[in-house]
Structures are given as C-alpha cells and as structure tokens.
Amino acid sequence: MRILAIADKKHRALYDYFEKERWKDIDLILSCGDLDKEYLGFLVTLISVPLLYIPGNHDRSFLDDPPGGCDSLDGRVVKVKGITISGLGGCMWYNGEGVQYKEKEMLRKVRRIMRKSRRMGGIDIFVAHAPPKGIHDLDDQCHQGFQAFKNIIEELHPSIFIHGHNHEVHSRFDRETVIDGVRVINAYGYHCFDI
C-alpha cells in the first residue's frame, strides 16, 4: 500500500502545481493535522482515495464542522485494505486554546487506543499531530512530544508512527528516525511511504 502523509503546510506540488498522474499510485492519504478543510477536500476529491485525518492543535473547528469526504481517525482504530491504523490529535497543553492536552489527559486517550488496538490484533500505523517525547520534538512546551506516545511505540510496536506539528525539526533533522524497529516519520508538508 502506498500512503501519502500530509501535515501543517499546503505543499505546492499537491495544490498549486497538482498533477493527477504524479499521485496515481497513492492508495490512502493520512493527514497529521493543521491543514484547512478546503485543502483536504481538494486532495480527497482529486486523488480519489480515502483520507483519514486527526486534528492538529489549530483544528478545533473540525470537531463541529469536519472536512467533507474525509474520515476522522481521532481516538479510533480502523482497518483499510488490511492495514490497521489508529490516531490521536492535538499537541501538548501550552495555553489552553485549540486542541491541546496535558500529559495525563493524553495518557488516558492512549490507554483507550491500546485496548482497542489489542482487540484488533495490534496496529500497523499510528497517526498523531505531536511527536513522541524525545523524538523530533523541541524544548518549548508547545512543541514537546508526549511520553504517552512512547508507550505506543514500546507496547504496540506499529511499523510506522507518523506525526506533524514540528516544522523546525524537518529542516534540522532527518525526516525519519527508527526507534525499536518503529519508523517515526515527520510528515511536515508531505511524505510518501509504502507499507
């Protein structure tokens, strides 16, 4: 399965200079948050594959008015073409606006996901807005990762943990880091991968 992961910024290749032929091998789109509804609608319409999303910290409006043609993955575990995918949106609490959580709140969400995932035999891909603590994160409160997400890596061992949120990390470090056999990928802009 070929997956297009997107996060945080409209990429010109996917909007201004969109060429349908370039994206013909894509089977699924995963949005890691902080992209507007019109952009998601544009992609799901023109690429014509399922689009699963989680809300970024700036996507509070998605709770009341979700993007058309797309499916929320937030707090869910789903199967798509034999691949089990789960996700949680939001970032570390820093000012209480938008979609933000304290570590204990996220840990409760992660525990629910872990129970659901185990009932389905585990997960192949985990989608988040924020990264795991200590992997692709930064020192400021807003851009720190969740320790609870490390539990996902350590206990569920998905093949892929994909996130957005930390734009600076994309330019300072490698896009992909392997931790305990799990590929942790920063999807800022866009990134394609196979599973």
QUIHU-V316570 format. One record per backbone hydrogen bond with DSSP energy under -1.0 kcal/mol. NH is the residue of the N-H (numbers start at 0). CO is the residue of the C=O. E is the energy in kcal/mol with one decimal. If there is no record, write none. Layout:
NH,CO,E + NH,CO,E
//
This chain:
2,192,-3.3 + 3,27,-2.6 + 4,190,-3.2 + 5,29,-2.5 + 6,188,-1.1 + 7,32,-2.7 + 8,6,-2.0 + 13,10,-1.6 + 16,11,-3.4 + 17,14,-1.2 + 21,18,-1.3 + 22,19,-1.2 + 23,20,-1.3 + 25,22,-1.5 + 26,1,-3.2 + 27,1,-1.1 + 28,49,-2.4 + 29,3,-2.5 + 30,51,-2.9 + 31,5,-3.2 + 39,35,-1.9 + 40,36,-2.8 + 41,37,-2.4 + 42,38,-2.3 + 43,39,-2.6 + 44,40,-1.7 + 45,41,-2.6 + 46,42,-2.7 + 51,28,-2.5 + 52,70,-2.2 + 53,30,-1.5 + 58,55,-1.7 + 61,58,-1.6 + 62,59,-1.6 + 64,60,-2.7 + 69,66,-1.4 + 70,50,-2.6 + 72,52,-3.3 + 74,86,-3.0 + 75,72,-2.4 + 77,84,-3.1 + 79,82,-2.6 + 82,79,-2.1 + 84,77,-3.3 + 85,124,-2.1 + 86,75,-1.1 + 87,126,-2.0 + 89,54,-2.5 + 90,98,-1.7 + 92,100,-2.6 + 98,56,-1.6 + 100,90,-2.6 + 105,101,-2.3 + 106,102,-2.4 + 107,103,-1.8 + 108,104,-1.7 + 109,105,-2.8 + 110,106,-2.4 + 111,107,-1.8 + 112,108,-2.2 + 113,109,-2.8 + 114,110,-2.1 + 115,111,-2.4 + 116,112,-3.1 + 117,113,-2.4 + 118,114,-1.8 + 119,115,-1.1 + 120,117,-1.4 + 121,116,-3.4 + 123,83,-2.7 + 124,83,-2.0 + 125,159,-2.4 + 126,85,-2.8 + 127,161,-2.6 + 129,89,-1.0 + 132,145,-2.0 + 134,131,-2.0 + 137,142,-1.9 + 143,140,-1.1 + 145,130,-1.9 + 149,146,-1.2 + 152,148,-1.6 + 153,149,-3.0 + 154,150,-3.0 + 155,151,-1.9 + 158,123,-1.0 + 159,123,-2.1 + 160,182,-3.0 + 161,125,-2.9 + 162,184,-2.5 + 163,128,-1.7 + 165,163,-2.1 + 166,164,-1.3 + 169,165,-1.0 + 171,167,-1.6 + 172,168,-3.0 + 176,183,-2.5 + 178,181,-2.6 + 181,178,-2.6 + 182,158,-2.5 + 183,176,-3.4 + 184,160,-2.6 + 185,174,-2.6 + 186,162,-3.7 + 188,6,-2.9 + 189,187,-1.3 + 190,4,-2.3 + 192,2,-2.2 + 194,0,-2.2
//
